Amino acid sequence: MARRGGRDFSSYDESDVKVRPGKGSRPRSKDRPKHKDAVVGLVITKDRGRWGVVLEDGTRVVCMRARELGRTSIEVGDRVGVVGDTSGVKDTLARIVKREERTSELRRTADDTDPYERIVVANAEVLLIVCAVADPPPRTGFVERALVAAFVGGVTPVVCLTKSDLADPGEFEKELADLDVEVLRTGIDDDIAALLERIDGRLSALIGHSGVGKSTLVNRIVPDANRETGEVSGVGKGRHTSTQSVALELPGGHGWIIDTPGIRSFGLAHVSPDEVIAPFPDLAEAAERCPRGCTHAGPPADPECAWDDFDSNSVIGRRVQAVRRLLVALRINETTYD
């Protein structure tokens, strides 16, 4: 008779032993809820783990992200599926359970050595790059880098020149003409009818340094937005008046515009020269004839660049010079603190 510790185990068999399975052996289903009842909405705010979403019927709800989404980024401009309490009643909380495929992404890094990409906005159709003609003086490098980000991200750029009452914007406009980029004068005394027509019915976004008049322009586009505006300091730097991206509905419900915080620098660590050239098919085709390793900078760095075969006075020749400026801007980050 087998005894252990004074107990008789001779009459026990394996059916009498109950073993609790460990956590690792628990069967888990790979099937995830389909959430066919999810209501579609547009993300209009993001702040500390909470997202503001406007549903298709106009109801505005506050949401958290469902655990099943893991680290899927949810940004202002995203189209998402929402379940739970979608009443919009104060202190209620719904859940974002899925994110629709994006049509565009405007991305940047903190600087050119930062491997972490930040999505500024999602699904924007038009990017309004706001630049002051004076006070502070125009920062060409920033505008060029923003153009690169727009081209690479699949967003149509439009440069908005503010404070045109302080200086002639003509010279700055010429620098952008050969890139086929639309330039609009949107100073306080300028008519912005063309701008309103450009963004009507679309999801647009604004970016720019602090102090260039971005919030003032937003208040003209959406009169009841009441975005805070700030003065420019004596050293030509503006103070931050927007700290979070927010989507504002255009008057009459004809589209949305996303106001972003003032950007200090536009890092492009995620962008390659080939991606800058790709939006210009004529130059991309010519680049295939260049020797391996050509940077397209032209002589003396690249004496055999195929782009040099174009007449410098032709439209494509002038575009070569404009795109080369973009490639220079890609290599040299004009970091400017606000």
URJONOR-V549671 format. One line per field, one symbol per residue. psi: psi as a letter, one per 20 degrees, with the letter a starting at -180 (. if undefined). Layout:
psi = ???
//
This chain:
psi = ppqpkjqojhjqahiippppqrhijppppipqphlijppprppiqpoljppppprhjippqpqrpqhiicjpporpiqprpprbokhjqpjqprpoiqpqpqhqpoqrrhajioioppogqqjphpoooppqhqmqqpnggggghhgghgghikpoqppoorkiiirpjgghhhhihijkppppokrhjqpkghghhhipjrorqpqrqqiikghggghhgnhjhlppqqqprijkpqqpipiqqppppqpjkmrqpopqqppgqnqlhipqhhhhhhinhhhhghhiiqqpjpijirqigmikphhiiqpiirghghhghghhhhhghhhoonoop.
//
